[in-house]
Amino acid sequence: MLLINDPSDAPAGPKVVAIGSFDGLHLGHQHLIHQAQQAAKHLHVPLLVYTFDPPSKVFMRGEGFLTDLSEKLELLRGLGVEIALIVPFTEAFARRSKDDFLEDLRTLEARQIYVGADFRFGQGRAGGLEDLNAVAPTHILPLLELGGGPVKSSRIRDLLRAGDVDEAKLLLGRAYTARGIVREGDRLGRKLGFPTANLEVAPLKILPLGVFAVRVQTPQ
């Protein structure tokens, strides 16, 4: 998978472009990317995923996230994405007009565009479907429904905060994971006969409260 940080660095030629924060790469995101892949294969062009780091809600509101950048890239690679455009979400990016964003898509030579039903762009969320269609035919995919509601990153965050890891797994299509460095703690578990490992993860990574039983694999 080719990783770029600026639209001008993309290879020349038309592309199918899927756009979104894609925090968690849940089943809804996977469905959107799969649809975009099918279109790219039909058109014999590469698929490019245009996403942001950090996700907009993390930057604007300080909300927690489901996947850090390394996790997101690994998942995108596993989905067969050919090009990932990771744009840093900064104050300057947040102030960009919808026309600036549309110019990115023209630079990318978007042949078709895929977004979710709740996607808006540009300062003040000013841009919508009619603007995207001015650049290339745009497909807006309805939110996937599962377990009595839409599959959304915000719903998965709420489930994890409530400790419902099983329902979160259903919406993600995989077990929720966290990565980090094992740090020495107070050794209280060892005194109780149940040694624990304290995993230091990114401060804004969403984690359910509790002590968890895990399976451990070590390199051979």
N, C-alpha and C positions, 0 to 999 in steps of 0.2 A: 504494500500500500504506500503510495506516495503521499508524504506529509508536507503541506505548505501552510504559510501564515498570511499570505497576501494574494488576492486574485490575480495580480499581474504575474505571479510565479507559476500559474497553472499552464500545463502544456497547451499548445495551440490546437484549435479544432473544436467542433461542437461537442456538447456534453449534456447529459441529463443531470439536473441539480436537485438534490433533496436538502431542504433547509429546516433547521430547528435547533433548539438547545440540546435535545436528546439526552437529558439527564436521566440516567438509569437504563437507557436502551431497553425499555420494557416492551411487551408484546405489541402495543400500538405502534411504537417507533419501528420495531422490526417489520411489521406489516407494511408500513409506509416505505421503508427502504427496499423491501422485497418488490413492491410494485414498481418503484423507480428502477430497480435492477432489470425487471422484465422489459420495461420500456427501452432501457439502454441496450439490452441485447437485441431487441427488435430493430433498433435504429443503427446498430453496429457502432455505438459510441461509448465512451467510458462513463461511469457513474461517479459523480463528485458529491460528497456530503459537505455542506456549508454549515459549520456549527461554531460555538462560542466558548471561550474559557476565560473566567468562570461563567456558568449559566447566568443569564440576565438577572434572575431573581436573587441569586446569591450576591451579585454585585450591588444591585439597587436596594435590596431590603435586608441583606445579611442573613438570608435563609440558609439552612443546611442543604447539602447536596447528597445525591445517591452514589454518583461515580466521579472520582477525580479524573484528571486528564489521562493518566496512564491506563486506568481501567476503561475509560471510554474508547481510547485508541485500540486497546486489545479487543474489545467487543466489536468495534467497527471492522477491524481486520478479520475477525471470525465470521462476520456477515458477508465477507467478500467485497467490501467497498474498495474501489481502485484508487481514489484520490480523496484525501481528507483535508479540507480547508479549515484550519483552526484559527479563528480571528480572536485576538485578545479583546475582551470586553472591558473597556476603560471609560473614563468620563468623556473623552473625546468621541469614542465610538457611540456612546449613549446619546450624544448631541447630534449625530449625523442625521441628515434629512432623508426622507424616503427616496429622493432622487439620487442621493449618493449611493444608497443601497442598490437601487436599480442599475446604476452604472457598474457596480461590481458584477451583476449578473450579465450585463452586456460584455464586460471584459472577459468573463468566463465562457462566453459564446453559448449561453444556455439554449438548448434546443427544446427541452421540456423542463418544467419545474414541478416539484412535488412538495406540498406542505400539509400540515395538519389543519383541522377545522378552526382551531383557535389562534392561528398564526397571524400576527400583525408585525409591522416593522417600521423603522424610522422614528425620529424624535416624536414623542407623544403618541406613538403607535398609529401614525397617520396613514401608513400604507396598507393596502389590502389587495384583494383579488384582481380588481380592475387594473391596478398598477402593474402587478406581475404579468397579467395577460398582455400588457403592452410590450413586454420584452419577449415572452415566449408562451405558448400554450401551457396553462397552469392547471394542475390537478389538485383539488383540495379533498383530502381523505377524511371522512367522518371519523369521529372518535370511536375506537373499538369498545364494545360493551362486554363486560365480563364480571361475574359475581355480583350482579345487581347494580352495576354502575359503570361509568366510563373509566377506561384505563388511562390514568393520568399520573404524572410524577408526583403531583401534590397529594394525591390519594395514597400513593405508596409511602410517602414521607409520614403521613398521618398514621398509617397502619403500623409502621415501624416504631414511631413514638409511643404508640399504644401497646407495643409488644406483640402484635399479631404478625409474626414472621411467616406463618403458613399462608395467610391471605396475600401478603406481599410477594411470596414466592410464586403464587398463582398468577399474579399480574405481571411479574417480571419474566416469567417463563424459565426461571432458574432460581437457585438459592441465592439469597442476598449475601454478599461477602464484604469483608473489610481487610485491608492490608495495613501492616505497620511493623514497628520494631518492638520486640519483647523487652520490657523494662522491669527491673527488679522492684518489687513492692514491699509491703510490710511483712510478708510471709505468714499472714494470718491463716490462709487456707492450709498451709503445710502443718500448722499447729493443730488444725482440726482433722487432719488425716486426708485432706483433699487438696494437694498442691495445685496452684493456678498459675497461668501465664498472663501477665498484664500487657496488653497490646496497645502501643501508643500510635494512634491514627491521627489524621488531619483534624484540626479543631472543629471544622464545620461538617464533617462527615456524620450523617444521620446514623445513630446507633440506638437500639432499644436498650432500656435500662435492665440490668440483671447480670447474673453469672450464668455462663452457657457451657453445656457439654459439647465437645467438639471431637472430630476425627483429625488426627495429625498424620501427615505423610512427610517423610524425610528423604532427601536425595539418596539415591543408591550409590 
